[in-house]
Amino acid sequence: MHNNKISIIVPTLNEEKLILQVLRQFEPGLKDKFNLEVIVSDGGSKDSTLNFINGYADKVLVHKENYKQNISQGRNQGALNSKGDVLIFLNADTLISDINMFFDKVLKVFEKKNVVAIACPVKVFRDEEILKDKVFHFTYNNYVRVLNKFFMGMGRGECHIIKKDAFIKVGHYNEEMYAGEDFDLYKRLKKIGKIVFLKEITIYESPRRYRKFGYLKVFWDWTRNSVWITLFKKSISKDWEEVR
């Protein structure tokens, strides 16, 4: 078992279709080997999400207030209730390519004291990938790599890997942001330490948003929110449409 404890935080909202395959990645032997805890932070699901996670999550946090929780609030709740020295925020439609290598590489990189966070490539589920997915994600992943190396910090929301002390130091996710909170957090992290783009690990996600809206609209939404955050420190989007 590793000395550092790792907290996997998965925000959910009506994720009954995909949540089981996400949580099943973290089987008991893996939890023991890498000293993992799995936290599900649910935003108030109305489907069967909460019925599926019994036995897979070590902690389940459920939003019961009479307002809609955004993903920043859900992630922060998970972090506040975590015991880990390393926080890994995964969306509820993501899979890790080589899970043992993933944790080995993350822990190795975090041995360097000046590293505060890790970004990594994201691709579409292999069995659903088509040519436009390959082209877009190849381009966008390299854009993220270059931003982290030469300019501001950047992490794709599908997977954030952060040292907890750095996460606390920069003040968590901005809960006023309904989009672009990933860009905003990594920008702040970059100011206090190094962000490593770890190309050896890959996160796979569902293409559901790209299929519904198309890459042009998704990219436009990302871009205008990142510009708005840079200029005005707030997102232009007031909601982020749920796609299930």
VMD Tcl script that draws the C-alpha trace (Angstrom):
set ca {
  {0.00 0.00 0.00}
  {1.19 3.51 -0.81}
  {1.61 6.07 1.96}
  {-0.32 8.80 0.16}
  {-4.08 8.39 0.31}
  {-5.96 9.08 -2.91}
  {-9.55 10.32 -2.99}
  {-11.52 9.63 -6.17}
  {-14.39 12.13 -6.34}
  {-17.19 11.51 -8.84}
  {-19.97 14.11 -9.14}
  {-23.22 12.57 -10.38}
  {-26.63 13.70 -11.56}
  {-28.95 11.14 -13.18}
  {-26.10 8.88 -14.27}
  {-27.79 5.48 -14.01}
  {-26.65 4.51 -17.53}
  {-22.92 4.90 -16.95}
  {-22.09 5.17 -13.25}
  {-21.56 1.45 -12.65}
  {-18.85 1.06 -15.28}
  {-17.05 4.05 -13.79}
  {-17.13 2.78 -10.20}
  {-16.33 -0.83 -11.09}
  {-12.86 0.29 -12.17}
  {-11.91 0.69 -8.51}
  {-12.13 -2.92 -7.36}
  {-11.10 -3.83 -3.77}
  {-7.59 -5.06 -4.63}
  {-6.85 -1.80 -6.41}
  {-8.19 0.22 -3.47}
  {-5.84 -1.61 -1.11}
  {-2.84 -1.35 -3.42}
  {-3.12 2.40 -3.94}
  {-4.86 3.41 -0.70}
  {-7.96 4.71 -2.47}
  {-11.28 6.01 -1.26}
  {-14.15 6.55 -3.71}
  {-16.59 9.38 -3.02}
  {-19.77 9.96 -5.00}
  {-21.15 13.48 -4.70}
  {-24.69 13.38 -6.06}
  {-26.49 16.53 -7.10}
  {-29.96 15.15 -6.39}
  {-30.53 12.41 -8.95}
  {-34.12 11.54 -9.78}
  {-33.26 8.27 -11.55}
  {-31.71 5.08 -10.12}
  {-28.13 6.40 -9.78}
  {-28.09 6.12 -5.99}
  {-29.44 2.55 -6.11}
  {-26.54 1.44 -8.31}
  {-23.65 2.74 -6.23}
  {-24.19 0.69 -3.08}
  {-21.04 -1.29 -2.33}
  {-18.92 0.63 -4.83}
  {-18.53 4.02 -3.14}
  {-16.89 4.48 0.26}
  {-18.85 7.70 0.82}
  {-22.03 8.97 -0.78}
  {-22.96 12.63 -0.42}
  {-26.42 13.66 -1.56}
  {-27.51 17.22 -2.29}
  {-30.95 17.71 -0.69}
  {-31.35 21.48 -0.80}
  {-34.09 23.10 -2.89}
  {-31.71 24.65 -5.42}
  {-29.88 23.03 -8.33}
  {-26.32 22.12 -7.43}
  {-23.70 22.85 -10.07}
  {-20.68 20.62 -10.68}
  {-18.31 22.97 -8.85}
  {-20.40 22.68 -5.70}
  {-20.61 18.90 -6.06}
  {-16.87 18.52 -6.48}
  {-16.15 20.83 -3.55}
  {-18.46 18.82 -1.30}
  {-16.57 15.68 -2.25}
  {-13.23 17.32 -1.54}
  {-14.35 18.70 1.83}
  {-15.37 15.20 2.89}
  {-12.22 13.49 1.60}
  {-9.24 12.10 3.49}
  {-6.83 11.97 0.55}
  {-3.55 13.77 0.03}
  {-4.28 13.52 -3.70}
  {-7.67 14.44 -5.18}
  {-8.79 12.94 -8.48}
  {-12.02 14.38 -9.85}
  {-13.58 12.14 -12.51}
  {-16.76 12.79 -14.44}
  {-19.40 10.09 -14.20}
  {-18.92 9.01 -17.83}
  {-15.16 8.37 -17.78}
  {-12.90 5.33 -17.96}
  {-9.16 5.09 -17.27}
  {-7.06 3.42 -19.98}
  {-4.57 1.47 -17.82}
  {-5.61 1.89 -14.23}
  {-2.53 0.50 -12.49}
  {-0.21 2.57 -14.66}
  {-2.44 5.59 -14.08}
  {-1.95 5.56 -10.31}
  {1.73 4.60 -10.54}
  {2.44 7.55 -12.86}
  {0.39 10.02 -10.82}
  {2.13 9.14 -7.56}
  {5.55 9.25 -9.24}
  {4.94 12.73 -10.67}
  {3.66 14.01 -7.32}
  {6.92 13.05 -5.64}
  {8.21 16.35 -7.04}
  {7.32 19.04 -4.53}
  {6.87 21.81 -7.10}
  {4.15 19.88 -8.98}
  {0.65 20.82 -7.82}
  {-1.56 19.24 -10.48}
  {-1.67 16.92 -13.48}
  {-3.54 17.19 -16.77}
  {-3.89 14.32 -19.22}
  {-5.25 13.45 -22.68}
  {-8.96 12.77 -23.06}
  {-10.48 10.71 -25.86}
  {-13.88 9.24 -26.70}
  {-14.77 5.65 -25.68}
  {-12.81 3.42 -28.04}
  {-15.84 1.45 -29.25}
  {-17.70 4.67 -30.15}
  {-14.83 6.67 -31.64}
  {-15.14 7.97 -35.20}
  {-12.79 10.08 -37.32}
  {-14.03 13.50 -36.17}
  {-13.51 12.41 -32.54}
  {-9.90 11.51 -33.30}
  {-9.21 14.79 -35.08}
  {-10.83 17.01 -32.45}
  {-9.29 15.33 -29.41}
  {-5.83 15.08 -30.95}
  {-5.93 18.83 -31.58}
  {-7.50 19.79 -28.26}
  {-5.26 17.56 -26.15}
  {-2.19 19.15 -27.74}
  {-3.66 22.59 -27.11}
  {-4.00 21.71 -23.41}
  {-0.42 20.38 -23.33}
  {1.00 23.56 -24.88}
  {-1.04 25.83 -22.59}
  {0.29 24.06 -19.49}
  {3.88 24.07 -20.69}
  {4.22 27.63 -21.95}
  {1.26 29.73 -20.85}
  {-1.57 29.47 -18.32}
  {-2.77 26.33 -16.58}
  {-5.44 24.18 -18.21}
  {-7.14 20.93 -17.24}
  {-9.97 19.18 -19.03}
  {-12.97 18.74 -16.77}
  {-13.25 15.02 -17.37}
  {-10.28 14.39 -15.05}
  {-8.56 16.72 -12.61}
  {-5.63 15.40 -10.56}
  {-4.56 17.77 -7.79}
  {-2.56 17.75 -4.57}
  {-5.04 18.48 -1.81}
  {-2.91 21.10 -0.10}
  {-2.69 23.03 -3.39}
  {-6.45 22.65 -3.94}
  {-7.09 24.17 -0.51}
  {-4.49 26.89 -0.99}
  {-6.08 28.25 -4.19}
  {-9.58 28.16 -2.70}
  {-11.32 25.17 -4.33}
  {-13.58 25.35 -7.39}
  {-15.37 28.65 -7.89}
  {-18.99 27.76 -7.09}
  {-20.31 30.79 -8.96}
  {-19.17 29.25 -12.24}
  {-21.52 26.97 -14.19}
  {-18.94 26.31 -16.90}
  {-15.22 26.85 -17.32}
  {-14.58 26.02 -13.67}
  {-11.88 23.58 -14.78}
  {-10.03 26.30 -16.73}
  {-10.38 28.73 -13.82}
  {-9.04 26.28 -11.21}
  {-6.01 25.24 -13.25}
  {-5.20 28.89 -14.01}
  {-5.01 29.53 -10.25}
  {-3.03 26.35 -9.60}
  {-0.45 27.35 -12.21}
  {0.32 30.47 -10.16}
  {1.50 28.44 -7.16}
  {3.30 25.51 -8.82}
  {3.88 23.34 -11.85}
  {1.19 21.49 -13.81}
  {2.40 18.38 -15.62}
  {0.66 17.16 -18.77}
  {1.03 13.40 -18.41}
  {0.67 12.06 -21.95}
  {1.18 8.42 -20.90}
  {-2.24 8.21 -19.23}
  {-5.53 8.58 -21.11}
  {-9.07 9.17 -19.93}
  {-11.93 7.97 -22.13}
  {-15.32 9.69 -22.02}
  {-18.77 9.20 -23.50}
  {-19.27 11.14 -26.77}
  {-22.87 11.92 -25.80}
  {-22.44 15.74 -25.62}
  {-20.56 15.87 -28.92}
  {-23.20 13.71 -30.59}
  {-26.08 15.88 -29.35}
  {-24.60 19.34 -29.97}
  {-21.70 18.77 -32.37}
  {-18.09 19.76 -31.86}
  {-18.50 23.34 -33.12}
  {-21.10 24.24 -30.51}
  {-19.26 22.44 -27.68}
  {-15.98 24.13 -28.57}
  {-17.70 27.52 -28.88}
  {-19.24 27.10 -25.41}
  {-15.85 26.18 -23.93}
  {-14.12 29.07 -25.68}
  {-16.55 31.84 -24.77}
  {-16.59 30.74 -21.14}
  {-12.78 30.65 -20.93}
  {-12.57 34.14 -22.50}
  {-15.24 35.47 -20.13}
  {-13.43 33.97 -17.13}
  {-10.12 35.49 -18.23}
  {-11.65 38.94 -18.71}
  {-14.32 39.08 -16.00}
  {-13.57 36.15 -13.63}
  {-17.00 34.61 -14.18}
  {-18.61 32.23 -16.66}
  {-20.95 33.50 -19.34}
  {-23.08 30.33 -19.10}
  {-25.70 30.35 -16.33}
  {-26.34 26.63 -16.62}
  {-24.72 23.58 -18.21}
  {-27.28 21.44 -19.95}
  {-27.50 17.86 -18.75}
  {-27.01 15.25 -21.48}
  {-27.90 11.67 -20.54}
}
mol new
graphics top color blue
foreach p $ca { graphics top sphere $p radius 0.5 }
foreach p [lrange $ca 0 end-1] q [lrange $ca 1 end] { graphics top cylinder $p $q radius 0.2 }
display resetview
